[in-house]
Amino acid sequence: DVVEAEALVSWVREHESALAEAAEGTTNHGELLDVTPYVVGNSVYLRFRYDTKDAMGMNMATIATRVAAETVESETDASLVALSGNLCSDKKPAAVNAVEGRGRSVTADATIPRETVEERLHTTPEAIAEVNTRKNLVGSAKAASLGFNAHVANVVAATFLATGQDAAQVVEGANAITTMEVTEGDLYASVSLASLEVGTVGGGTKLPTQAEG
């Protein structure tokens, strides 16, 4: 019941160091940063957050979490139903990743001079900023989209394939917000990607072509 669920939450919060010791005993590189419990009825979902260093770290985190979950089972009355409760949320569009992040959260920006916009793009900073507002922001909001951008998925997919990342994680990688505004007559643009799951070691990064970069 919910009383037992809250008791489990209290135990997890009091024994986070023990869970970290169990999890980190499975890896030479990974570090358990924290565990956040979520209660739904008599179910408790534990969201483990790791620093996996240069690896994308999905396998590392999975193995570590299994051992930590076994510690919870052995020390409490809780029973593990599934190692993943989908609150992760891996390879699925989810607001939790947009808010909390997953993998690396990245923001980039640039200011493009008015003359460049006019000469190269044959338009104005005002026109581009308006399109971004009406399309990427308002249009996406009307569609209840989790991404407020124009096809960030294309760029993420191409980069993932070229560098040996998990192509299926384009799903959350494309969860991005693009902003544009006119500043002192020039065009200011930014993109914020909340959940880029990438690594420079392991997985497809070892493939011959992908390892060239």
N, C-alpha and C positions, 0 to 999 in steps of 0.2 A: 504494500500500500504506500501512500505518499509519505507516511511517517518513516517507514523504512528507507524510502528513497532519499529523504532529507538526511537521515542518519548516515547513509552511504556518502552523500555529498560532504558532510562534515568530516567523515573519515578520510576521504580523498584530500581535502584541504589540509588536514592535520598531518598527513603522511606523504606529502608531495615529494619530499626529499628521498623517501624510501622508493617511491615509484621511479624517480630519476636514477637512483642507483641501479635498480633492476633494469631499466631501459638502456642506460648507458653501458651496462655490462656486456651488451651484445655488439658494440661497435667501437672502433678505435677513433672515430671522428665525430659522430653525432652527439648532440647535446640536447637534452630535454629542457625546454625553456619554461613551460608551464602546462598545467592541465586545467581546462575550464569545464565544469559540469553543467549540464542542462537537464532539467527534469520535465518530463511529459507524463502525467499520470504516475504509474508505478514503474516507469522506465527512466533510467539515468543514462544520458549520453555524455561520454567523456571526450572532449576535443583536445588531443595532444598536439602541442606546438614544438617543433624541433628546429635547431640550427644544424643543417646537414653539410655545412661548409661548401666545398666546390661541387659536390654532387647534387643532382636534382633530389635524390634521396628517398624516393617513394618506397623502394624495397627496404632501405635502411630503417625508415620510420615504421613500416609494417612489422618487421621482425622485432624491433624494440618495443613497440606497443603491445604485441602479443605477450611478451614476457611481463610487461607491466600489468597487463590485464590478468595474467595468471596470479600475480601477487595480490591483486584486489580480490580475486576469487578465493584464494587460500586464507586470506585474513578477515574476510567479511562473509555475510550470508548471500552476497550477490552471485548471480549466475550469468556467465557470458553467453549472450544469444548470438552475437555476430561480432567479428573483429572490427568491421566497419559498419557504423550505423547510418551512413550517408549524410552525417552532419559535417563530414570532412570539408567540402563536398567535392569528390574527385570526378573529373570529366563530365561535370554537369553544370549547366548555368544556375547559379545560386547567389542570392543576395548576401549570404554570409561571407562569400569570398570577395564580393565587391566592398563590403564594409571592413572585414577583419584582414583581408588579404590572404593569399596562399602562394607559397613560393616567394618570389621577389616582387615587391611593389615598386614601380618605376614611374617617374614623371620627367618629361622632357618638354622644352619650349624653345621658341625661336621668334625673333622679330624680323619681319620681311619689309624692307623699305618700300614706300609707296611706288617709287619709280620702277622698281623690279616687278611689282605686282602689275603695274600698268603695261610695261614693255614686254614682259615674258608671259604673263597670264591673260593679258588683254581684258582686264577688268579692274575693279577698285577694291581697296581694303573694306570699304563699307558694304559692298555687294557680297563679298565672301563672308564677312561677319554675319550679315543678315541670313544668308543661306544656312550657315552653321546653326544659328539660333532657331530658325524655323524648321529646319530639317533634323539636324542631329540632336537638338535638345527638345524642342516642343513636339516634333513628330515622333521621336522615340518615346517621349513621355506618354503621348496619346496611345501608342502601341503597347505601353507597359513593358518596354524593353529593358533588359538589364545592362545593355551597352548603349551609350550615347555617342555614336561615332559613325563614320562612313567607311565601312568595310575594313576595319582594323584587322579582321580575321585574315584577309589576303596577305598582309605584311607578316603577321605572326606565323601563318602557315608556311610561307616561303622561307622565313628565317629558321623555323623549326626543322624543316626538311634539310636545309643546307648545313645545319650545324649538329644534326643527329639528336634532336630532342624528340620527345614522345608526341607524335602528331595528333593523337587523340586529345591532348591537353590544350589544343587550340580553343576548345570550348570555353574554358575559363580564361585563357590568355587573351581572348578577344573582348573581355569584359572591361571596356575602356571608356573614358570620357574625353571628348575633344572639345576644347573651348577656343573661341576666337573673338578678338575685339580690336577696335581701332585705338591705338595709343599714339598721340602726337602725330596723327596722320598716317602712321605706318600700321602694318597688320601684325598683331601679336597672336601667336597660336601656341597651344599647349595640348599635350596628350598625357593622360594619367592611366596607367595600366595597373590594375590592382593585384593581379594574380598571374605572374609569369613563372611557370614551373620549368626552370632551366638549370643546366649544369655544364661544367666544362670537363668533368671526368665521368666515366661509367656510361652504360647504355650505348646508344648509337653514336656517341662522340668518338668511339674507337674505330668506327668504320673508315676505310682508307680516304675516301673523298671528304667526308665530314671532318676528319682529323687534320686536313691540310691547313685550315684557318687557325 
